[in-house]
């Protein structure tokens, strides 16, 4: 037997069998712990261990690991990741109020369905917290009700009960999501509330959701809703050291948010996926403390052999006729690029939204973080370097700008949420475009409320053409007029990385993304609640130096904008016409425009030519970026005004 070290704790190598340190899911037999470790029968990992493999190391924390853990805690406090006692109590009060609202809602539905008063009073109903809140962050809640209450009741009666409360703002129901949810702010605390109706007549306060028999006769939507709370319980049960796990997870989530890779809906990892990754490292190093866990987390995840799944325990088949993640049986499961499998029955992939582009981005961030963590461990780096803000809006030269707009805040919440949920589909289609190496979605949208005084201003706003520097003054002036109109916009961004030109190549190339954009706009407009008179979707191409000011924070470096003639509001892009929302029509008389490069401009070899419309002329032999107007005249409806043109930018 020999003892090896790799800077992340000891790895014991035996003459006959061994354990790898890079997180690979391997079988391990006949391994005896070193004599220097004294384990009692309850701790003996030969008899029992957490996870699908034995631990990599059982060594106790070193003095250096205590030091980096202390410095990590100090940094997390400085970053404001620990809430105050007052804030914790406020959350508890909110959950108490929400639990009472649920119980009153259940009683009301039972009475409507002619149950006796006694049965209505005993029907119960309960709120479960799960996900990030149980693991140390935002509030995700599950409303569990008896069989008398159905999903339609929840999204009508419960929604109305919440709408009538003064504490509730930004209330919206997303009924067509993978897990249907009511989103809101309760006393300014963001809450996601999902629903599950069990096949029982009463839901007592001591109900335990870990009983698999509760899943009998439930539809898949209810099972997915229940899975959130059940997964959280399983994660905490499968972690050997919960305090170390919570601190490590707090660090990883802060890092993921700062690096803009925390978003399940955009194709990155969500909160539960990050929790399962941290839990797996805790299983591999059961005696490690937070600083060591974080360091090993990045090194192991960077070298993980995807698509090998991350498992916290063996997948359970179970007694019910429900779908369990199985790549051998289901082709869709084989397509998952970075599978992280939930431990609660029925096991599901928490990262099915990951695309080829987001996988590359996550892996690059793992590499960067591993290098920083290595330096911290040896004393040449600091934790604050890990949490440096992303450089998304400085990283690429070209971006897609997706603007969803409507005429009311309630409608905008639903419309923008629906558009956001489909952006990952646009990403997968962009990945098929020749010469486009990567499509990088930004995880957040930028919301604006603009006031306008005429049709042209309304059209300009919907297309993202407004002066950010003067918007406050313009809005103030507009609000004072009688004919003021409000336009609500949410703007999303996708960074485009173009494949570098091969050595010696000089011929111009074409980047045609008309098909992905056309398919995306068709998809979002096929929504059953889409209204062309009150909603709009616009896709623009924006150069880095033409990005609006609101994507940058105060004091943040910004790209230099070259002075050149720029389009002004009222330019002949569209002629005002009739539309209840935008009141615009266009004629087909506009001719394609060319904007020449200035003499001081440099030719970008990786992005020679862009064509966003199959019907637009291809300017072969030109190194210029061009501004092309639509070749096909749009109809009178605003939803047809999707401007698929390339703007050369100011």
C-alpha positions, 0 to 999 in steps of 0.5 A: 500500500502506498500513499499519494497526494495531489494537493487536494487530500490523500489518495490511498493506492493499494496493491490489488485495487484502487480508487480514482480521484477524478469523480469517475463512477467506478466499481471498487472492491476489497479496499481496506482503509489505512490503519492510521484511520480509526473508524468505528462500525458506524463510520466504517465505509467498508460497511456503509458509505454515501454515494455510488462509490466509496469515498476518495479520501477520509483524511481529516482537514489540514491547518491550511484547509482550515485557513482557506475555509475561514477566509472563504467564510469571510469573503462570503460575508463580505459578498452579502450571501448570509441573510440577517436574522430579521430577514430569516424571520420575515421569510418565516412569517411569509411562509406562515401566511402562505400556508394559511392561504393554502388551507383556506383555499382548500376549504373553499374548494371543498365547500364548492364541491359540496363536501360537508363542513367537517370534511372541509375543515379536516381536508388540510393542505400544506406548504413544503419548501424545497430547492434553494430555500431548503439548501440555503437561498430563495423560496421555492414552495410546493402546495400539496392538497387532497384529491378534491382540489385539481390543478384548474382550481389552483390556477384560478381560485388560488391565483385570484385569492393571491391577487386580492392580497396587498402583499402580493405583487408581480403575480403571474401563472405559467400553466404550460411550463414543464412544471406549472407554477405561480410566480409572485413577490410576497412582501417583496420576497420572490416565491415560486409556488407549484402544485400537487394533488394527492390521491388522499382525502386529507393532507395532515401537517405531518405528511411525509412526502418520501413515501413512494406510495403517494405517487400512485395514480398521479399524473406526470405533472404532479409527480414532477411537482412533488419531485422538487421537495422529495429531491431536496430531502434526499440530497440532505439525507445523502450528504455526510456533513450538512454544514460543510455542504451548505457553506460550499453550496453558498459559494458555488451558487454565488460563483455561478451567478457572478459568472452568469451560468446559473439558469436552468431555463437558458441551458445552464444549471439550476439551483438543484443541479448545483446542489447535487454536484456539491453533494457528490463532492461531499460524498467523495470527501466526507470529512472535508470542510468547505474550503477543501470541498470547493477546491476539489469541486472545481478540479473534479468537475473540470475533469469530469467525463461527460456525458457520464452521469452524476449520481448521488445514489443508484437509480431506483426502478420503483414499483410504479408505472412512471418514467425513470431516467434510462439512457439505455431505454430512452433515446432522449435520455442518451442525448443529455450532454451533462446529465445530473440525475435526481436521487428521489424516485422517479429519477430525472435529469435535472440538466436536460436543457444543456446545449452544446454551447452552454456545455462549452461555457460551463466547462470553460468556467470550471477550468477558470475556477479550478485555476483560481482555487488552486492558487488559493490553496497554495496561498497565491490567490484570493477568493474574491478573484473567483467571484469576479463578474462575467464579461459577457457584454465585452466577450463577443463582437456580435450579439443577437438582441431579442425584444419581447414587448407588450402594452401592459405589465400583466401581459408582459410578465407572461409574454416575456416569460414564454419568450425566455423559455423558448430561447434555448430552442433558438440556441440549438438551431443556431448551433447548426449554422455553418461557421457559428462555433458558439451561441451564448445566451445571457441568463437575465433579461433587461426590463424597461417601461417606456413612455411615448407620444406617437406611433413613430416613438412607439415603433422605435421603442419596440425595435429597441431604438431609444436613447438610454442617456435621455430616457428619463427626461423623455419619459418624464416629459411624455408622462405629462401629456394626455396621449401618453402610451406605455410600452413594456419591453424585455430584452434578451441577448445571445453572444455569437462566436464565429469560427476563425477563418482557416489559415490562408483563406481569403474568400468572404463567407456567409453566415445565414441565420434566417432559418433559426430566427424564423423558426424561433419567431414562429414558435413563440407566436404559436403560443395560444395566448399570443395576441398580435395586436398587443404583443411583439417579438423583434430580433436584431443583430447588434455590434458590441460597441452599439450595445445599450447602456443598461447592460453595463453597471456604473463604473464598468468598462464599456466598448469604445463607440466609433463616431459615424452616422447613425440611424435616427428615430423616424428613419424610413424603416417603416411607414406608420399605419394601422395597428392597435398596439403599434399602428404601423404598416410598411411598404415594400419600396425600401431598397437594401442599404450599404454602409461603408467602413471608415478608413480606420476600420479593421476587417474582422476576418472571423465575420466577413458577411452576415445574411439574416434573410434568405431573400436578401442579396448576398454581397459576394466579394465584399468585406463590408458589413451591410444593413439590409432592409427586409426584401418581403414587405411586412403585413399590417400586423406588428407581429410581422415586423420582425426585423431580421437585419444586420445593423453595422452599428454606430 
